[in-house]
Amino acid sequence: MLDASKKRTYGDTKVVTIIGQGTTVIGELKSKGTIRIEGVVSGRIHSDDTIVVQDSGRVKADLYAGQITISGEVEGNVFAQDRLEITTNGKLVGDIVAPRVSIAEGVLFEGKCTMKPPQQAAGPAPAAHAGQAPGPRSEANPSPSQGTAPRGEL
């Protein structure tokens, strides 16, 4: 059972890192504070606090944070400790693992959603994926539940 007195609060208004419009980042981005993305990021993004992908943000990366808000485009898997929100303009192609999820009407979401308690929603540690390309699972990169047998062959 969760102890309500230990509930973490996230500071999506206390931005520590901004990736502005016209900026492209390729690689791994880590921050203890909130990250706001208005530009382009490819790789992996990890925040101990919040990740906000603005309307102009284009992300091709796995996201790991306490709280995540998507208003732009994300291609990658999303792991939120507390909450994921996809706003009206948001697009997500990838899987979700989060205890609380809010998806606005009309949003493009392609993937699977697993809602787990916060202590189970962390997803795999970012270092565990060091050899894998970020992004959603595919036939070339199946998830463990998909197996490796070819489909449709007789």
SEVEXFI-909352 format. One record per residue (C-alpha): x, y, z; residue in one letter. Coordinates in steps of 0.02 Angstrom, whole numbers, padded with zeros to 5 digits, always signed. Each point is the difference from the previous one (the first is absolute). Layout:
residues N
XYZA/...
END
This chain:
residues 154
+00000+00000+00000M/+00061+00175-00039L/+00040+00122+00139D/-00089+00163-00045A/+00124+00102+00102S/+00140-00055-00118K/-00091+00054-00159K/+00120+00092-00115R/-00050+00165-00078T/+00067+00045-00170Y/+00045+00173-00059G/-00051+00014-00183D/+00004+00190+00021T/+00177+00000+00071K/+00092-00035-00162V/+00186-00038+00017V/+00041-00048-00180T/-00074+00070-00161I/+00034-00071-00172I/-00060+00148-00104G/-00074+00009-00175Q/+00136-00015-00131G/+00105-00110+00117T/+00037-00184-00035T/+00071-00117+00131V/+00061-00175-00045I/+00048-00114+00144G/-00048-00022+00181E/-00073+00142+00102L/-00008-00014+00191K/-00061+00127+00127S/-00051+00004+00181K/-00125+00137-00041G/-00135+00034-00128T/+00044-00009-00186I/-00102+00099-00127R/+00022-00050-00182I/-00047+00123-00137E/+00128-00062-00127G/+00056-00172-00061V/+00073-00139+00108V/+00057-00173-00055S/+00070-00129+00122G/-00057-00020+00181R/-00071+00126+00125I/+00000-00024+00189H/-00062+00123+00132S/-00020-00028+00186D/-00142+00126-00012D/-00103+00045-00155T/+00018-00007-00189I/-00109+00119-00102V/-00004-00018-00189V/-00072+00163-00067Q/-00106+00014-00161D/+00158+00036-00101S/+00098-00144+00080G/+00047-00152-00105R/+00073-00146+00099V/+00065-00168-00059K/+00053-00072+00167A/-00055-00100+00151D/-00059+00114+00140L/+00026-00036+00186Y/-00069+00122+00131A/-00112+00022+00149G/-00126+00096-00104Q/-00011+00020-00189I/-00106+00118-00105T/-00005-00019-00189I/-00068+00140-00110S/+00118-00032-00147G/+00054-00160-00087E/+00086-00146+00086V/+00060-00161-00080E/+00062-00110+00141G/-00054-00087+00159N/-00057+00102+00150V/+00031-00048+00182F/-00081+00116+00128A/+00014-00030+00188Q/-00156+00102+00038D/-00095+00063-00152R/-00003+00017-00189L/-00105+00130-00088E/-00022+00013-00189I/-00084+00163-00045T/-00111+00038-00151T/+00146+00034-00119N/+00107-00144+00065G/+00051-00154-00099K/+00080-00157+00073L/+00061-00152-00095V/+00067-00116+00133G/-00048-00093+00157D/-00053+00080+00164I/+00038-00060+00177V/-00076+00114+00132A/-00119-00014+00148P/-00107+00147-00059R/-00033+00047-00182V/-00098+00143-00077S/-00025+00002-00189I/-00101+00140-00080A/-00135-00041-00126E/+00064-00014-00179G/+00182-00031+00047V/+00104-00115-00111L/+00063-00141+00112F/+00069-00160-00073E/+00069-00127+00123G/-00050-00090+00158K/-00036+00074+00169C/+00043-00087+00163T/-00062+00082+00159M/+00097-00057+00153K/+00024+00068+00177P/+00140+00130+00012P/+00131-00119+00070Q/-00026-00116-00149Q/-00016+00135-00134A/+00184+00044-00008A/+00030-00110-00151G/+00171-00070-00038P/+00149+00101+00058A/+00064+00113-00140P/+00171-00085+00003A/-00085-00168-00035A/-00038+00059-00177H/+00177+00058-00042A/+00012-00113-00153G/-00175+00027-00065Q/-00063+00138-00112A/-00134+00106+00083P/-00177+00000-00062G/-00151-00113-00001P/+00010-00186-00023R/-00009-00067-00176S/+00018-00166-00089E/+00188+00033-00007A/+00002+00044+00187N/-00137-00108+00079P/-00049+00017+00182S/+00027-00153+00111P/-00186-00040-00006S/+00001-00007-00190Q/+00126-00140-00013G/+00117-00020-00147T/-00094-00121-00113A/-00040+00071-00173P/-00184+00037-00029R/-00108-00054-00144G/+00114-00137-00064E/-00071-00173-00035L/
END
